[in-house]
Amino acid sequence: MKTNKLTITLVGCLMVSSGLFSCQEQLREVIPQTSLNQSLVLSDANAAQTLYTGVYSSFRNYHSTLFTLGEMRSDIWADGLFTESEETGLKQYWSHNISATNVPLDNWGGLYTLIDRVNTVIKLFPAAPLDDAKRKTYLAEMYGMRAFVYYTLLRTWGGVPITTEPVTSVGSLTDLYKARSTPEEVMKLIKSDLEQSLTLFTGSNALPTKRVTWSRAATLTLKGDVFIWSGTHMGGGSADFTVAKSALEDVKALPALGLQATFADIFDPTKKSNNKEIIFAINYEKNEATQGVYGNFLVNTTQAGTLLFDPVPGPAVAVNTAYPLVGGASRIGMSGATIAKLSNPKDQRIRPSFRVMYRNTAGFPIAGVMLTKFIGRVDSGIQLYDNDFPIYRYADVLLLLAEANTKLGNDPSADINAIRARAYGTGFTPYANGSQEANMNAILDEYLREFIGEGKRWWALRRAGNAYVFAAVNPVYLPATQAFKLVLPISISMLNTDPKLVQTPGY
């Protein structure tokens, strides 16, 4: 249908993924979505439901982007060991080989296509033929998700264009030009959307059986995250940290949420129903969609026959014996130093997160690591990658709350120790309240171990404060004198196509 083409084509042109003349040619083929989609949604509850469901399908398409932006600029995968040729695209992130002429992610990551779809729901659903309770819930979800997407844009690029109306018609190409708003203006929209979401949820803490739609708990968790960020980076200080603490305490008190006793159960694709740790996750299911994001963190089937797990102290297990059906590549890995830092045999998080592969030669040198957190399961003789990808889970709430308390000068040890108790079990070494810097470093250490592969480490470092970023990331790649690199540039083609855009400061 050409109505679909409008959403894709106009937003693509709006966000300057194509050149000027390419956009002009595409615009000739456009039929405004209002000519069909709006009338359908406003008259047919099934069409409205399809539009709503489609937003979640679209959100899933950004799994790779969300993972990359939140993980690959951190210290986890820098200078890693791998068995095949290195994946050079992702290397640009962890090596911070970024400039105005070497932009690792163009076109705002394509996130404005998702925003346009959310905006369409927000625009149309107040008049759609839905019962009032469902209408309010759906709108509450959309405002929460829009806040999340704009928060991702803000953290990545700083000031970005703001658009809160769906693209429905275009008189001329100049209608698509959009200047960057200031970071303060973007944050104002984010906070406004958070409050609108909470108002529409009307205090309902209902959670779906599978936590794959947005909820009030998700909005409150995002609110805590956002207000810690604005308190740290945008002058909000103690007032914002206090707001964050209150929101996160509300989530912590919900009886349906808590830490799973066994870390691996969080990600087990057979234990998704009423998984008490998950607040919101991207959904993958057999016969629907399965993950393809982590192929570069696995190993190919030929090499798997020459590599070992656990040769010392043994017994050694061939990689292809442990995972006979896993296929992928080993083009990204951890450094030996990172492996050594994380490989505490008492920490039950490590083995379900990654396993070290050794060469089957004298001395058993490390060959690389296999990311096992999202490795799926065997189903009917195939490796089925149907793990959900958490956007927020209960461990986020505890560590965000610990961070808010740290920045308020309070004792964060109870929430840090809840994470540690699950990780190390009986007899774990509890954390004792220390200086603000010591507390923050303890929180970041748990982020490092808890969220491997979940796209959280870079955001945790950034939210903590610039000094923590520069302390963690190799200064060869990101010296403190290049703080402008904490946000990304936009491409020359974007600047050339839209005369209202300006380059990210510093580039």
N, C-alpha and C positions, 0 to 999 in steps of 0.2 A: 504494500500500500504506500502511496506517495505521502500520506499523512505522517507515516513514520519517518520518511526521508526529511521532513521539515525539522523535526527535533534534532536529528543527527547532523544534517547539513548546515542549518542555521547556527547551531551551537558551535560546530566545527569552524565555521567562518568567524563567528563572534570571537572565539578564542584563538583566532589566527593560526590554526594548524595548517592552513593552505595559503598559497599566495593570493594576491589581490585578484588577478585575472581568473584564477581557478574558482574563487568564491563567486565572482560575477557570473561565470558560466553555470555554476551549480544553482544559483539563485533563480535562473530562468526556469528551472524545473520544479521549483517549490510550489506546493499548494499549502496554504496555512492550515495548521492542525485544527483551528477553530472551525473549519468548514465541515469537519466530520467528528473528530475526537471529542470536542467540547460538547456538541449536541448529544453524542452518545452517553458520555459520562453524566450529563445533566438529566438524562431521561432513563437510563438503564443501570440498575444497581449492579448487574453483572459486569458491565463495562467499567464501572467505578472500582469494583473489586479487582478486576484485571489490571487496571492502572496502578492500584495500590500494591498488588503483588509484584508487578513489574519493577517497582522501585527497589525492592529487596534483591531481585535478580540482577538489576543494574549495579547495586552496591557490591554484590559478590564479584563483579568484574574488576573491582579495584583492589582485590586482595593483594596482588603483587605490588601495586603502588603503595599501599599502606604498609606492607611489610618492609619494602625497600626504604621508604622515607623514615621509618621509625627504627630501623635496625642497622642498615648498611653503612651509615656514616659514623657508627660507634667504633669501639675498640674490639668488638668480639671477633670479627672475621678478618682483621688487618694482618697482613703478612702471613697468611695461612699456608698450611701444607696441603697439597692436593696431588692427585695422581694423573690428571690429564692437563691439557692446555688450560691456562687460567681464563676465567670468564672476565673479559676486559671491561665490559660495560659496568658491572657492579664494582669493579676495582676503582672506577672513577669516584665512587662515593667514599669508600673507606680511606683512599689515598688523598681525598679532597683535591683531586686534580680538576679543579673547577674554575672557570673564568667566563668572561663575557663571550668568548669564542668557543668555549668548551662547556656547554650547558648539558648536564646529565639528564634532565627531564624537561621536555618542551611542553608548551601549550597548557601550562598549569596542571600537568599530569592528566589532562582530560576530565578533571573533576567538575568542570562547569556543565558538562553533559548530564552528570548525575544531579547537580543542583537544579538544572532546568526541569528535570522530571519531578523532583521534590516540589519545586515551585508550582508545577502544574497541579499537583494534588492539593497544595495549600490554596491555590486560586479557585479550583472547581468544587472541592468537597463541601464547602459550606452550603451549596445549593444542590448537591447530589442527592438522589433518592435513597438515602441510608437512614437507619434509625439513629436517633440522636446520640445514644451511648456509643455506638460504633463510629459515628462521624467524629465525635470528640476524641476517641481513642486514636483513630487513624491520624487525625491532625496533630495530636500530641506527639505521636511517633515521628511525624514528618518534621515538626519544629525541632525535636531533639536531634534527628539525623542531620538536618541542615546546619545546626550549631556545630555538630561534630565535623562536618566537611569543611566549614569555614574555619574552624579551629585548626584543622590539618593544614589548610592553605596559609593561615596566619603564621603558624610555626615554621612553615617551609619557606615562604617568600616574604613575610612581613606584610606590608600593605598590598592588597589585591583588589581587583574590581569587585564591587558589590552589585549583585542583581537579585532581586527578590520577586520578580515577575517572570512568568514563562515567556519565551519567544513565540509569538503567535503570528506576526506579520512583519514584513520589512518593506519600507518604501524605497529605500536606497541603501547602499553599502555603508554610508556614514551613520545610519541608524545602529549599526553593530559596534561602532567604536565605543570604548569604555575605558575611562581613566582608572588608575589605581587609587583606591581610598587609602586613608592613613591607617596604620595599625590600630590606632585608638578607635577609629570609626568601625573597623572590622570587629574589634572586641566588643564594642557597644552592641552591634547586631547579634553577636554570639550570645551575650548575656540576655538580651531581649528575647531571643528565641528560646533560651533555657527557661525563662520565667513563663513564657507563653505555653511551653510544653508542660510545665508543672501545673499551671492553671487548668489546662485542658484535661490532664490526668485526674484532676479533682480528688487527689489523695488516694487513688486506687493503686495498690501495690501488687496487683495481679501479675503473675508471671506465667508464660505459656509452658506447656510440658517440655518442649524443646525451646531453649532460650534464643530463638533466632529471629524474634521481632523486638523492636525497641520497647522499652518500658520506663515507668517512672524511676525505677532503680537505676537504669542506664542514664537517664537525664541527671539524677542526683550525683552519680559517680562522675559524669562529665563535668557537672558544675564544680565539684571539688577540684578536679584536674584544672579546669579553666581558671578558677579563682586563685589557686596556688601560682599559676603562671602569671596572672595579672598582678598578683601581690609581689612576685619576684621581679618581673621585667617591666611593669608598666605603672609603677608608683603606688599600687594599691596597699602594700605593706600589711600591717597587722589587721586592718579592717577586712581585707580580702581573705587573709588566712583564716580569720574567724568565721567568715561565711563558708569557706571551704570545709572547715572542721565540722560545722553544723550539718551541712549536706551529707558528708561522709558518715557522720554518726547516725544519721537517719537510715542510711543503707545498712550499716553494720548491725543495726537493731532489728532488721527484718528477719523473722524466724525461718523463712524459706531459703535463706542464704547462709553459707558458711564454708569453711575449708573442707575439701575432701580429705578423708583420713589417709588415703593412698594417692600420692601425687600423680601417678600414671593414669588413675581413673578419670582425671579431669579431661583427658584428651581421647579416651577410649571411645571409638565410634560405636561400640555396642552399649554404651552407658550414657547416652545423651539425654534420655528422658529424666526430667527432674534432677538433673545434675546440679547440685546445690551450689557449686562454685561458680557456675557460668551465669553472668548477668546479661550479656549480649554477645552473640557469635555469628559469624558468616557460616551459612549452612551448606554442607555437601552431603549428597545422598546417592546411593546406588541407583542407577537408571535415571538420574537427574543430571547432576554435575558433580565432578570429582576434582580434587586438587591437582594442579600441575605446576605449582609455584616453586617447589623445592627440588626440582630435578637436578640442579647444579650442586646440591648438598648430599647427594647419594653416591652411587658407584655403578659403573657398568658391569654387566653380567660376566664378561670375560675376565676383568680384573678381580672381581669378587672371588674367583677361584684361586687367586694367588695371594690373598690377604687374609689376615687372622685377627680375631678378637682375643684378648686376654691370654697372650702367650706366656706372660709372667704375672703371677706365679703359676698360671695354668688352671685347669686344662685349656689348651688352645682350641679355638673353634674357627673353622673356615668361615669367612663372611658369607659365602654362597650356601653354606649349610644352615646358618642362622636365618638368612633371608634369601632363600633360593629364587624367589620371584621378583625381587626388587630390581628395577632397572632405572638408570639415570646416568649421572656423570659426577665425577669428583673434580670440580673446577673452582670450588670455593672451600676454604677450610680455616681452621684455627691455627694460630702459631703454637709452637711447642711451649712457649711461656704461658699462653692462655690455657692450654690443655693442662699443664702442671698446676696452674692456679686453681682450676675448677675441679680437678680430679680428686676430690675428697671421698674415699670409699664409704664414709658414713652418711654422705648426703644422698638421700633417696631421689633427689631431683635429677641427678646427672645422667645416670644410665637411661632413663626414659627420654632424656633430651638429646643426648648424642652418645655415640660409642666410638672409641678410638680404633682405627684400623692400622695394623702393623704388617710390615713386609715379612714374608716367610723366608728370611735369610738370616745369616748369623747376626746376633745382636738384636734382632727384631726391631729395626728402626721404624719410627712412626711414619706411616704413609699419608695419613689424613684422618678426617673424622666423617662419620655418617650421621646426619641429623635424623634422629629416630622419633622425635616428638610428634611428627605428623606423617609417620610412615604407613599408616593405615593397617590393613589386615588382609589375610588371604581369604578369598571368596571364590568358590567354584574354580579353583586352579589359577586364579589371577591375583595380582596384588591390587587391592582396591583402596584408593586413597580417598577415603570418605570421612576423615577427621574434620570436625568443625574448627574454625579459626576464631579464637576468642578476641573480641574487641575490648571487653572489660570482663574481669572475673573478681571474685571476692578477695583474692590476694592483692589485686590493685587497690581495693578499698583500704585494706590494712596498711599498705605501704604509703598510699597517699595521705592517710590520716596520720601516720607517723611523721610524714614530711610536714604537714600542716602544724602539728604540735611542735616539731623541732623549730620551725620558723617563728612560732609564737613563744619560744623559750620554755616549752613544757617538756615533760618526760615522755619520749616516744617508745620506751622499751617494751611495754606490754604488747603492742602490735608487732614490733620487730620479733619479739620472742614467740608470738603465735606462729609466725612464718617459720622460724627456726625449729620450733618443737615438731612441726609436721615434717620438716626436712630431715632432722637428725634423730627423732624419736626419743625414747627414754634416755635420760642422762645427758641430754644436749647441754651445751654450754650457754647459759643465758647471757643476753647482752645487758650491761648495766649502763644507765644514763650517764652520758659524759658531756663534753663541750658540744656546742652547736655543730662545729665542724666534724667532730667525731661521730655524732649522731647521724649527720647527713651522709658521711662515708659508710656507716653501717647500713643505712637504708639502700644506698647505691650498690653495695656489695650484694645485698639480697636481690635487688633488681637484676643484677648481672646473672645470678644463678637461677633465679626463679623463672625468668621470662625468655630464655634462650629461644630464638626463632619466632618470637611472637611480636616483633616490631615495637619493642618498648624501650630498649636500652638508650638509644639516642635521645628520645624524648625525656627520659628520666634525668639524664645528664644535663640537658638543656634547661629543664624546669628547675633543677637544683640551683643553677646559676653558672655563668660563664666560666668561673674559676674551676668548677668541677669538670667541665668539658675539657679544658686545656690540661688539667691534671691527668685525665684518663687517656686522651688521644695523643698518639705519638707526635711530638712537636715538629718532627721532620715533615709531617703531612699538614698539620694545622697549628702553626705557632700562634701565640697570643697576640702577636702583631697583626694577624689577619682575622680579627673578630668579625669582619664583614662577611666572611665565608660561612658563618653560622646560619645564614639564610642563602637561598639559591638565587642566581641571576635568571633573567629571562633571555630568550634567544634573539639574535639579530633579526631573524625573519619576523618575529612577533613585533619588534619595534618598527620594522619597515612596513608592516601591513597595517598597523594601527597607530596613527600619529598621536593619539592621546596617551599612549603608554610611555613610561619612562623606565630606565634601567634601575634595578635594585641598587640602593646606595652602596658605594664601595667598589662596584664593578665598572 
